[in-house]
Amino acid sequence: MATFSWPPISVGAPVGGATSANQVLEIAALDSINTKTPVAGQAAMAASSPVVIASNQSAIPVTLASTTVTGTVAVSAAALPLPAGAATETTLAAMNTKTPALGQAVMASSQPVVLASNQSSIPVTTTFSDITASGTITTQNLVPAGAATAGSAVLSTALTGVSTGLAQVTGGYTGALSLQFTVNGTTWVTAGGTPLLNISTGAFSATIASGVQGIFQFEVAAAAEYRITGLAAMTGTATVSLKSSQATSMVALDAAIPVGANIIGALVANQSVNSAQINGVVPLMGNGVTGTGSLRVTIASDNTAFATRDPINASGSVINTTLTGTTATAHAAPANAVGFLLEAESTNTDNVRWRIGGVASTTAGMLMEPGRDTGYIPCGTGNTVSVCATVSGTNTCSIAWVLSA
């Protein structure tokens, strides 16, 4: 039987129990939740609650009302058909076989590319190795303009960029060796003139003479091929080694410079020149007898006038005169006379006097002793030379007239 206590005992509410104040707050929260809970059925985004698909959500069937989809649609499908031309594992594998590995490779393992039409210049560095060839010549070349007879030539080919050739010949042989060229690779032509420079002697020659051993240099620029061949009858064996190079060959003259107006080089202004020889002869220096070693000169057409003296003709007339007492003897100047020499003989016993343009006497005129002469005295045509002895005796004088040429 239940027992009741009266009057009733007052007991406090448990912790967390509902109170009038708490109930008011709960009612307010429920009202707020109610306003955020959408009504049943599809609604606009603003009237719908946000949700998130579970990470292990199973596939959701999707039905599209149109082929046009706007926005982002999450789709899960085990397999979808690929559009036409889409890459597949097979096609990607085929492309992979055509993609070369990184790094330089041979042409067959590289992709083709084409440079742009306006590609700027690309620096290129090239290297060139000398071209060598060797062989022996044992017989005469019977086809000098075509394919050489077997054993008659040593050939050098692929001469792009080559300018100089060297041929070294050794061995015992007879028969001259010639240098030949071809441009078209078929027709051969023998080099004319003296194209071969003997490195040892410095001499040029048309051929490598029979039996000669040595190194010979020649020009091969622009030739497609060249060869050393025996165009004459051959005996023995000539061993020929060829080397072709881009290097510039030595230059020398194998003959005198032909006569002409061409000028080779020029001397720098004020450069000193020492001519040791002229025409193979040491030139003479200073005054002396002319001849070999003396230069010929020509007076310029506009040269200023030279001071001249009357020319002398050694074949002028000579007159010997015996003086009579103290009587004067006159000597008229002959035609073309330019002067005279008067001499008193050394055997004279007395002095004599002489005078130009007047009559000499014992007291008038220039005095001249025996054995003396006047030296050269200028005196032209139309003048007279007068001579007389100062004392009557045995006296003689000679006058030599100097005539113009």
Backbone hydrogen bonds in HBPLUS format (Angstrom, degrees):
<---DONOR---> <-ACCEPTOR-->    atom                        ^
c    i                          cat <-CA-CA->   ^        H-A-AA   ^      H-
h    n   atom  resd res      DA  || num        DHA   H-A  angle D-A-AA Bond
n    s   type  num  typ     dist DA aas  dist angle  dist       angle   num
A0017-GLY N   A0014-PRO O   3.08 MM   3  5.32 158.8  2.13 124.8 126.4     1
A0023-GLN N   A0019-THR O   2.87 MM   4  5.97 162.0  1.90 154.8 159.6     2
A0024-VAL N   A0020-SER O   3.28 MM   4  6.50 145.6  2.41 138.9 146.4     3
A0025-LEU N   A0021-ALA O   3.33 MM   4  6.73 151.4  2.42 145.2 151.8     4
A0026-GLU N   A0022-ASN O   2.96 MM   4  6.24 161.9  1.99 157.5 162.6     5
A0027-ILE N   A0023-GLN O   3.00 MM   4  6.10 160.0  2.04 145.5 150.9     6
A0028-ALA N   A0024-VAL O   3.11 MM   4  6.33 150.2  2.21 138.7 146.5     7
A0029-ALA N   A0025-LEU O   2.95 MM   4  6.27 154.8  2.01 150.1 156.7     8
A0030-LEU N   A0026-GLU O   2.87 MM   4  6.12 162.2  1.91 154.8 159.4     9
A0031-ASP N   A0027-ILE O   3.00 MM   4  6.16 154.7  2.06 143.2 150.2    10
A0032-SER N   A0028-ALA O   3.04 MM   4  6.34 147.0  2.15 140.2 149.0    11
A0033-ILE N   A0029-ALA O   2.94 MM   4  6.29 154.9  2.00 150.4 157.0    12
A0034-ASN N   A0030-LEU O   2.91 MM   4  6.08 156.0  1.96 148.9 155.9    13
A0035-THR N   A0031-ASP O   3.14 MM   4  6.44 145.1  2.27 140.9 148.8    14
A0036-LYS N   A0033-ILE O   3.04 MM   3  5.17 134.8  2.25 100.3 113.0    15
A0047-ALA N   A0044-ALA O   2.92 MM   3  5.30 142.3  2.07 108.3 119.7    16
A0048-SER N   A0045-MET O   3.16 MM   3  5.11 162.8  2.19 112.2 111.2    17
A0057-GLN N   A0054-ALA O   3.07 MM   3  4.96 153.3  2.14 115.6 112.2    18
A0086-ALA N   A0083-PRO O   3.15 MM   3  5.63 156.1  2.21 137.5 135.7    19
A0092-LEU N   A0088-THR O   2.89 MM   4  6.04 163.4  1.92 156.5 161.5    20
A0093-ALA N   A0089-GLU O   3.08 MM   4  6.11 148.3  2.19 134.5 142.5    21
A0094-ALA N   A0090-THR O   3.06 MM   4  6.37 148.0  2.16 143.1 151.6    22
A0095-MET N   A0091-THR O   2.96 MM   4  6.27 155.6  2.02 148.7 154.8    23
A0096-ASN N   A0092-LEU O   2.98 MM   4  6.16 148.8  2.08 142.3 151.0    24
A0097-THR N   A0093-ALA O   3.24 MM   4  6.56 141.9  2.39 139.9 148.1    25
A0098-LYS N   A0095-MET O   2.98 MM   3  5.19 137.2  2.17 101.3 113.8    26
A0099-THR N   A0096-ASN O   3.28 MM   3  5.19 153.8  2.35  98.0 105.6    27
A0109-SER N   A0106-VAL O   3.05 MM   3  5.49 146.4  2.17 111.5 121.3    28
A0110-SER N   A0107-MET O   3.13 MM   3  5.19 157.9  2.18 118.2 115.8    29
A0119-GLN N   A0116-ALA O   3.08 MM   3  4.99 151.6  2.16 116.1 112.2    30
A0131-ILE N   A0244-SER O   2.98 MM 113  4.99 153.0  2.05 142.1 147.5    31
A0244-SER N   A0131-ILE O   2.74 MM 113  4.99 155.2  1.80 147.4 155.9    32
A0133-ALA N   A0242-LEU O   3.04 MM 109  5.03 150.4  2.13 135.3 135.8    33
A0242-LEU N   A0133-ALA O   2.64 MM 109  5.03 176.7  1.64 163.1 163.1    34
A0135-GLY N   A0240-VAL O   2.98 MM 105  5.55 144.7  2.11 152.9 162.6    35
A0240-VAL N   A0135-GLY O   2.86 MM 105  5.55 164.1  1.88 160.5 165.7    36
A0137-ILE N   A0238-ALA O   2.83 MM 101  5.12 150.9  1.92 142.4 152.3    37
A0238-ALA N   A0137-ILE O   3.01 MM 101  5.12 170.1  2.02 146.6 149.6    38
A0138-THR N   A0151-GLY O   2.81 MM  13  5.62 160.6  1.84 161.7 167.2    39
A0139-THR N   A0151-GLY O   3.30 MM  12  5.88 149.9  2.40 137.5 135.8    40
A0141-ASN N   A0230-GLY O   2.64 MM  89  5.60 168.4  1.65 171.6 170.5    41
A0146-GLY N   A0143-VAL O   3.16 MM   3  5.41 164.1  2.19 113.6 118.5    42
A0188-TRP N   A0145-ALA O   3.05 MM  43  4.51 166.0  2.07 112.0 116.0    43
A0152-SER N   A0149-THR O   2.99 MM   3  5.48 140.2  2.16 149.0 144.4    44
A0230-GLY N   A0152-SER O   3.10 MM  78  5.73 155.5  2.16 157.4 163.8    45
A0154-VAL N   A0228-ILE O   2.97 MM  74  5.47 151.1  2.06 148.1 157.2    46
A0228-ILE N   A0154-VAL O   3.09 MM  74  5.47 152.9  2.16 151.4 155.6    47
A0156-SER N   A0226-TYR O   2.91 MM  70  5.56 160.7  1.95 172.6 171.2    48
A0226-TYR N   A0156-SER O   3.19 MM  70  5.56 156.6  2.25 149.6 156.7    49
A0162-VAL N   A0159-LEU O   2.95 MM   3  5.22 164.6  1.97 134.7 135.4    50
A0163-SER N   A0245-SER O   2.98 MM  82  6.22 172.3  1.99 144.5 145.5    51
A0220-VAL N   A0163-SER O   3.12 MM  57  5.19 172.2  2.12 121.9 124.0    52
A0164-THR N   A0245-SER O   3.08 MM  81  5.38 171.0  2.09 160.5 160.1    53
A0245-SER N   A0164-THR O   2.90 MM  81  5.38 164.2  1.93 157.4 162.1    54
A0165-GLY N   A0218-PHE O   2.91 MM  53  5.37 167.9  1.93 164.3 162.7    55
A0218-PHE N   A0165-GLY O   3.03 MM  53  5.37 151.0  2.12 150.7 152.4    56
A0166-LEU N   A0243-LYS O   2.87 MM  77  5.26 147.9  1.98 151.8 161.7    57
A0243-LYS N   A0166-LEU O   3.04 MM  77  5.26 149.4  2.13 147.4 151.5    58
A0167-ALA N   A0216-PHE O   2.90 MM  49  5.23 154.5  1.96 148.7 156.8    59
A0216-PHE N   A0167-ALA O   2.84 MM  49  5.23 158.3  1.89 143.9 151.1    60
A0168-GLN N   A0241-SER O   2.91 MM  73  5.20 163.7  1.94 150.3 155.3    61
A0241-SER N   A0168-GLN O   2.98 MM  73  5.20 158.1  2.03 145.8 153.0    62
A0169-VAL N   A0214-GLY O   2.88 MM  45  5.49 162.2  1.91 160.9 163.9    63
A0214-GLY N   A0169-VAL O   3.10 MM  45  5.49 144.9  2.22 136.7 146.8    64
A0170-THR N   A0239-THR O   2.95 MM  69  5.17 156.9  2.00 146.2 153.8    65
A0239-THR N   A0170-THR O   2.85 MM  69  5.17 158.7  1.90 144.4 148.6    66
A0237-THR N   A0172-GLY O   2.92 MM  65  5.82 142.3  2.06 158.5 150.7    67
A0174-THR N   A0235-THR O   3.01 MM  61  5.24 149.2  2.11 139.4 140.2    68
A0235-THR N   A0174-THR O   3.25 MM  61  5.24 149.3  2.35 132.6 135.0    69
A0177-LEU N   A0208-ILE O   2.94 MM  31  4.99 161.8  1.97 142.4 147.4    70
A0208-ILE N   A0177-LEU O   2.85 MM  31  4.99 169.9  1.86 153.2 155.9    71
A0178-SER N   A0229-THR O   2.73 MM  51  5.37 171.6  1.74 163.5 162.9    72
A0229-THR N   A0178-SER O   2.95 MM  51  5.37 161.8  1.98 150.1 155.8    73
A0191-ALA N   A0179-LEU O   2.90 MM  12  5.79 171.2  1.91 155.2 158.0    74
A0180-GLN N   A0227-ARG O   3.00 MM  47  5.41 160.2  2.04 159.6 164.3    75
A0227-ARG N   A0180-GLN O   3.02 MM  47  5.41 151.7  2.10 143.4 147.3    76
A0181-PHE N   A0189-VAL O   2.90 MM   8  5.45 157.8  1.95 151.4 155.5    77
A0189-VAL N   A0181-PHE O   2.90 MM   8  5.45 157.5  1.95 154.3 161.8    78
A0182-THR N   A0225-GLU O   3.13 MM  43  5.53 146.8  2.24 153.9 148.8    79
A0224-ALA N   A0182-THR O   3.01 MM  42  5.96 143.3  2.14 142.4 153.6    80
A0225-GLU N   A0182-THR O   3.28 MM  43  5.53 155.9  2.34 151.7 151.7    81
A0196-LEU N   A0205-SER O   3.19 MM   9  5.32 160.4  2.23 166.7 161.7    82
A0205-SER N   A0196-LEU O   2.89 MM   9  5.32 139.8  2.05 141.8 154.5    83
A0197-LEU N   A0217-GLN O   2.95 MM  20  5.06 168.7  1.97 149.2 152.8    84
A0217-GLN N   A0197-LEU O   2.92 MM  20  5.06 158.8  1.96 138.4 143.5    85
A0198-ASN N   A0203-ALA O   2.93 MM   5  5.48 176.9  1.93 158.1 157.3    86
A0202-GLY N   A0198-ASN O   2.71 MM   4  5.28 151.6  1.78 155.3 162.1    87
A0199-ILE N   A0215-ILE O   2.99 MM  16  5.76 167.7  2.01 159.0 162.7    88
A0212-VAL N   A0209-ALA O   3.08 MM   3  5.60 168.0  2.09 135.2 137.4    89
A0223-ALA N   A0220-VAL O   3.13 MM   3  5.73 163.4  2.16 138.0 141.4    90
A0271-GLN N   A0268-VAL O   3.03 MM   3  5.50 141.2  2.19 146.0 140.8    91
A0278-ILE N   A0281-VAL O   2.77 MM   3  5.24 166.5  1.79 143.5 145.3    92
A0281-VAL N   A0278-ILE O   2.99 MM   3  5.24 158.8  2.04 108.7 115.6    93
A0284-LEU N   A0293-GLY O   2.90 MM   9  5.31 158.2  1.95 126.6 129.8    94
A0294-SER N   A0291-GLY O   2.99 MM   3  5.64 149.3  2.08 146.3 146.3    95
A0303-ASN N   A0300-ALA O   3.16 MM   3  5.01 159.9  2.21 109.9 108.3    96
A0316-GLY N   A0313-ASN O   3.15 MM   3  5.94 133.6  2.38 132.4 131.5    97
A0401-TRP N   A0317-SER O   2.67 MM  84  5.27 150.2  1.76 161.5 170.7    98
A0319-ILE N   A0399-ILE O   2.78 MM  80  5.26 165.9  1.80 151.6 156.4    99
A0399-ILE N   A0319-ILE O   2.79 MM  80  5.26 160.6  1.83 153.3 158.0   100
A0321-THR N   A0397-CYS O   2.75 MM  76  5.44 176.7  1.75 175.6 176.6   101
A0397-CYS N   A0321-THR O   2.85 MM  76  5.44 165.0  1.87 162.3 165.0   102
A0323-LEU N   A0395-ASN O   2.93 MM  72  5.62 149.4  2.02 142.9 152.4   103
A0327-THR N   A0324-THR O   2.96 MM   3  5.81 160.7  2.00 149.3 152.3   104
A0329-THR N   A0387-VAL O   2.61 MM  58  5.19 158.3  1.65 152.3 158.7   105
A0387-VAL N   A0329-THR O   2.85 MM  58  5.19 154.1  1.92 139.8 148.2   106
A0331-HIS N   A0385-VAL O   2.74 MM  54  5.03 144.2  1.87 137.6 149.9   107
A0385-VAL N   A0331-HIS O   2.80 MM  54  5.03 167.9  1.82 141.5 143.5   108
A0333-ALA N   A0383-ASN O   2.86 MM  50  5.60 168.7  1.87 170.4 166.6   109
A0337-ALA N   A0334-PRO O   3.24 MM   3  5.60 143.8  2.38 134.0 131.1   110
A0404-SER N   A0336-ASN O   2.67 MM  68  5.36 155.4  1.73 153.2 160.9   111
A0338-VAL N   A0402-VAL O   2.75 MM  64  5.78 168.3  1.77 169.4 166.2   112
A0379-CYS N   A0338-VAL O   2.95 MM  41  5.22 158.6  1.99 101.2 108.1   113
A0402-VAL N   A0339-GLY O   2.78 MM  63  5.15 176.2  1.78 140.3 141.4   114
A0340-PHE N   A0377-ILE O   2.86 MM  37  5.36 147.4  1.97 140.2 150.0   115
A0377-ILE N   A0340-PHE O   2.82 MM  37  5.36 161.7  1.85 158.8 165.2   116
A0341-LEU N   A0400-ALA O   2.92 MM  59  5.21 139.4  2.09 135.4 148.2   117
A0400-ALA N   A0341-LEU O   2.87 MM  59  5.21 165.4  1.89 152.9 157.5   118
A0374-THR N   A0342-LEU O   2.80 MM  32  5.37 146.4  1.91 150.2 161.3   119
A0343-GLU N   A0398-SER O   2.86 MM  55  5.30 162.1  1.90 156.9 162.7   120
A0398-SER N   A0343-GLU O   2.93 MM  55  5.30 159.6  1.97 151.7 158.5   121
A0344-ALA N   A0372-ARG O   2.84 MM  28  5.54 164.9  1.86 168.9 174.0   122
A0371-GLY N   A0344-ALA O   2.79 MM  27  5.32 137.0  1.97 119.3 132.1   123
A0345-GLU N   A0396-THR O   3.17 MM  51  5.86 170.3  2.18 153.2 155.7   124
A0348-ASN N   A0345-GLU O   3.19 MM   3  5.60 166.7  2.21 111.9 115.4   125
A0349-THR N   A0394-THR O   3.22 MM  45  5.92 147.4  2.33 143.0 152.3   126
A0390-THR N   A0351-ASN O   3.01 MM  39  5.82 169.3  2.02 155.3 152.1   127
A0352-VAL N   A0368-MET O   3.00 MM  16  5.37 171.5  2.01 154.2 156.3   128
A0368-MET N   A0352-VAL O   2.75 MM  16  5.37 150.5  1.84 164.2 167.7   129
A0353-ARG N   A0388-CYS O   2.85 MM  35  5.56 163.3  1.88 164.6 170.3   130
A0388-CYS N   A0353-ARG O   2.98 MM  35  5.56 153.4  2.06 154.4 161.4   131
A0354-TRP N   A0366-MET O   2.91 MM  12  5.19 144.9  2.04 132.2 142.5   132
A0366-MET N   A0354-TRP O   2.71 MM  12  5.19 152.2  1.79 160.4 152.2   133
A0355-ARG N   A0386-SER O   2.78 MM  31  5.12 142.2  1.93 145.8 155.0   134
A0386-SER N   A0355-ARG O   2.72 MM  31  5.12 171.4  1.73 162.2 162.9   135
A0357-GLY N   A0384-THR O   3.03 MM  27  5.57 160.6  2.07 157.0 163.3   136
A0361-SER N   A0364-ALA O   3.06 MM   3  4.84 168.3  2.07 131.5 133.1   137
A0372-ARG N   A0369-GLU O   3.15 MM   3  5.64 146.1  2.27 141.2 139.8   138
